Amino acid sequence: MEPTFNFWDNMAKRYPRFNDASMSKDVNYIINWCQKKNVSFDKMSVLDIGAGTGAMAIPLALKGANVTAMDISEGMLAALNEDANETGVKQHIHTHQSDWDSFPLEGKYDIVIASMTPAISDLQKVEKMLGASKNIGIYVGWGKYRINKLVEALVKAHTTAEEDCASAGCIKAEKFIEILKEKHIPFETEFFPTSWKEEYTFEEAKEYAYDQLKRKEITPNEEIVESILVANTFNDKVIVQTEAEKGIILWRVA
Ligand SMILES: C[S@@+](CC[C@H](N)C(=O)[O-])C[C@H]1O[C@@H](n2cnc3c(N)ncnc32)[C@H](O)[C@@H]1O
């Protein structure tokens, strides 16, 4: 039987950890911006939805927060727990593996955060997030652009112009803002540019390419994938460059 494709568990093997420079520059920007808006994390109960490897959860625990880090992926949470142990903040982080839809909300949290996660992919999931917060909500999503030429080339080479491929992404920052406006919830927001470079061996890049295509429900063609990867190989490494804008949205519960 074909094993179930689990994009996020596969991704966990190469997803940046909290102390990776490309990750921490964005997280520091987000946390500093929130602090400038008078958000204090010290001794706060924080729910981090789709916490991943702990990019936000670990820095927030280091700032004194008591974090519940929930995520659908066992692999992501294993990485988070490993780093939380090594950083000495394990007692401030409780992990919970589940889909956001089935996450049991037993009470409210002082601060609820969701950063770059498809856990928040429709109105019902946004509403659950809004209802989970006692004081503050923070959403981080893609802004106006996200350019990854390698993935674009892979998708283009596998689909015709008329075909639309499935997207499993999170709600974009602009869309989240529209929802808050419709609900008359006041918010503050900031958009910032970011970029990062990933370097893979040819075999790692092949796995990356297959995961990206399968996530969009496209069946990878080995010959096409390999020819695109060859064109993106420099000094025996496949380089994947991403340029993007991220949007931070901060609201306070009335
Ligand atoms: C791009 S990562 C973001 C991780 C982290 N929040 C960050 O900012 O780096 C997306 C995370 O959302 C998680 N995720 C995806 N769908 C989910 C769902 N339905 N419920 C909970 N977590 C989910 C994935 O497992 C993954 O760890």
The ligand as an SDF file (V2000), in Angstrom:
LIG
                    3D

 27 29  0  0  0  0  0  0  0  0999 V2000
    5.2740   26.9790    7.5100 C   0  0  0  0  0  0  0  0  0  0  0  0
    5.1410   26.1130    9.0320 S   0  0  0  0  0  0  0  0  0  0  0  0
    5.1250   27.4820   10.1690 C   0  0  0  0  0  0  0  0  0  0  0  0
    5.7050   27.1160   11.4960 C   0  0  0  0  0  0  0  0  0  0  0  0
    5.8840   28.2850   12.4720 C   0  0  0  0  0  0  0  0  0  0  0  0
    4.6140   28.8180   12.9150 N   0  0  0  0  0  0  0  0  0  0  0  0
    6.7370   29.3600   11.8630 C   0  0  0  0  0  0  0  0  0  0  0  0
    6.2980   30.5150   11.7940 O   0  0  0  0  0  0  0  0  0  0  0  0
    7.8660   29.0340   11.4610 O   0  0  0  0  0  0  0  0  0  0  0  0
    3.4660   25.5980    9.0540 C   0  0  0  0  0  0  0  0  0  0  0  0
    3.1150   24.6820   10.2240 C   0  0  0  0  0  0  0  0  0  0  0  0
    1.7000   24.5200   10.2930 O   0  0  0  0  0  0  0  0  0  0  0  0
    1.4350   23.1730   10.6460 C   0  0  0  0  0  0  0  0  0  0  0  0
    0.0740   22.8400   10.2150 N   0  0  0  0  0  0  0  0  0  0  0  0
   -0.3700   22.6810    8.9380 C   0  0  0  0  0  0  0  0  0  0  0  0
   -1.6730   22.4140    8.9280 N   0  0  0  0  0  0  0  0  0  0  0  0
   -2.0850   22.3780   10.2300 C   0  0  0  0  0  0  0  0  0  0  0  0
   -3.3290   22.1410   10.8700 C   0  0  0  0  0  0  0  0  0  0  0  0
   -4.4310   21.9120   10.1580 N   0  0  0  0  0  0  0  0  0  0  0  0
   -3.3870   22.1810   12.2220 N   0  0  0  0  0  0  0  0  0  0  0  0
   -2.2640   22.4310   12.9450 C   0  0  0  0  0  0  0  0  0  0  0  0
   -1.0480   22.6650   12.3920 N   0  0  0  0  0  0  0  0  0  0  0  0
   -0.9580   22.6530   11.0570 C   0  0  0  0  0  0  0  0  0  0  0  0
    2.5130   22.3810    9.9350 C   0  0  0  0  0  0  0  0  0  0  0  0
    2.6970   21.1000   10.4700 O   0  0  0  0  0  0  0  0  0  0  0  0
    3.7110   23.2850   10.1010 C   0  0  0  0  0  0  0  0  0  0  0  0
    4.4670   22.9700   11.2440 O   0  0  0  0  0  0  0  0  0  0  0  0
  1  2  1  0
  2  3  1  0
  2 10  1  0
  3  4  1  0
  4  5  1  0
  5  6  1  0
  5  7  1  0
  7  8  2  0
  7  9  1  0
 10 11  1  0
 11 12  1  0
 11 26  1  0
 12 13  1  0
 13 14  1  0
 13 24  1  0
 14 15  1  0
 14 23  1  0
 15 16  2  0
 16 17  1  0
 17 18  1  0
 17 23  2  0
 18 19  1  0
 18 20  2  0
 20 21  1  0
 21 22  2  0
 22 23  1  0
 24 25  1  0
 24 26  1  0
 26 27  1  0
M  CHG  2   2   1   9  -1
M  END
$$$$
